[in-house]
Amino acid sequence: MGWKDWPTWLKGGVIGLIVSIPITLIVFSLSLNCAASSIYGSPSCPFTSFFVKITLLKVLSFDSIGIFIFLFPILEITLIGAIIGWIVGKIKGR
């Protein structure tokens, strides 16, 4: 069963997954750089909030809420892609 045989909602979900992983990694790595620099006293990223620092510390400590915080954007964008694919499939099916 090739790509052309997949339903449109599944195609949208796969595209959303492929797009969401690099975006999530880039956002977390940039936030990590800002949080690390502000933790050590260098205010190079003025928009880094206390919440971002705590979130990154949770993610880096690998407890259950940290893993959820990291995986939630990936699952969310994948679900949005699947919904968009479903809508496109409904429009094409008319």
C-alpha positions as CSV (number, residue, x, y, z in Angstrom):
1,M,0.0,0.0,0.0
2,G,1.9,3.0,-1.3
3,W,1.6,6.7,-0.5
4,K,-1.0,7.3,-3.3
5,D,-3.3,4.6,-1.8
6,W,-3.4,6.2,1.7
7,P,-6.4,8.2,2.8
8,T,-5.9,11.9,2.9
9,W,-6.3,12.2,6.6
10,L,-3.4,9.8,7.1
11,K,-1.3,11.7,4.5
12,G,-2.0,14.9,6.5
13,G,-1.0,13.2,9.7
14,V,2.3,11.9,8.4
15,I,3.1,15.3,6.9
16,G,2.2,17.0,10.2
17,L,4.5,14.5,12.0
18,I,7.4,15.1,9.7
19,V,7.0,18.9,10.0
20,S,6.4,18.9,13.8
21,I,9.6,17.0,14.9
22,P,12.1,19.5,13.5
23,I,10.0,22.4,14.6
24,T,9.8,21.1,18.2
25,L,13.5,20.3,18.3
26,I,14.4,23.7,17.1
27,V,12.1,25.5,19.5
28,F,13.4,23.5,22.5
29,S,17.0,23.9,21.5
30,L,16.6,27.7,21.1
31,S,14.8,27.8,24.4
32,L,17.5,25.7,26.0
33,N,20.2,28.1,24.9
34,C,18.2,31.1,26.2
35,A,17.4,29.3,29.5
36,A,21.0,28.2,30.0
37,S,22.4,31.7,29.4
38,S,19.9,33.3,31.7
39,I,20.4,30.7,34.4
40,Y,24.2,31.5,34.5
41,G,23.6,35.2,34.6
42,S,23.9,36.3,31.0
43,P,20.6,37.9,30.0
44,S,21.0,37.3,26.3
45,C,17.4,36.3,25.8
46,P,15.2,38.9,27.5
47,F,12.0,37.0,26.7
48,T,12.9,33.8,28.5
49,S,10.4,33.5,31.3
50,F,10.5,31.6,34.5
51,F,8.0,29.1,33.1
52,V,10.3,28.3,30.1
53,K,13.2,27.6,32.5
54,I,11.1,25.3,34.7
55,T,9.7,23.5,31.7
56,L,13.1,22.9,30.2
57,L,14.4,21.6,33.6
58,K,11.5,19.2,33.7
59,V,12.2,18.0,30.1
60,L,15.9,17.6,30.8
61,S,15.2,15.6,34.0
62,F,13.2,13.1,32.0
63,D,10.3,12.8,34.5
64,S,6.9,12.0,33.1
65,I,5.6,15.6,32.9
66,G,8.8,16.6,31.0
67,I,8.3,13.9,28.4
68,F,4.7,14.9,28.0
69,I,5.6,18.6,27.5
70,F,8.1,17.5,24.8
71,L,5.7,15.1,23.0
72,F,2.5,17.2,23.2
73,P,3.5,19.7,20.4
74,I,4.4,16.8,18.1
75,L,1.1,15.0,18.8
76,E,-0.8,18.3,18.4
77,I,0.6,19.2,15.0
78,T,0.2,15.7,13.8
79,L,-3.5,15.8,14.8
80,I,-3.9,19.2,13.1
81,G,-2.4,17.7,9.9
82,A,-4.8,14.8,10.1
83,I,-7.8,17.1,10.5
84,I,-6.6,19.2,7.5
85,G,-6.1,16.1,5.5
86,W,-9.6,14.9,6.4
87,I,-11.1,18.2,5.3
88,V,-9.1,18.1,2.0
89,G,-10.4,14.6,1.4
90,K,-14.0,15.7,2.0
91,I,-13.6,18.6,-0.4
92,K,-11.9,16.4,-3.1
93,G,-14.7,13.8,-2.6
94,R,-17.5,16.1,-3.7
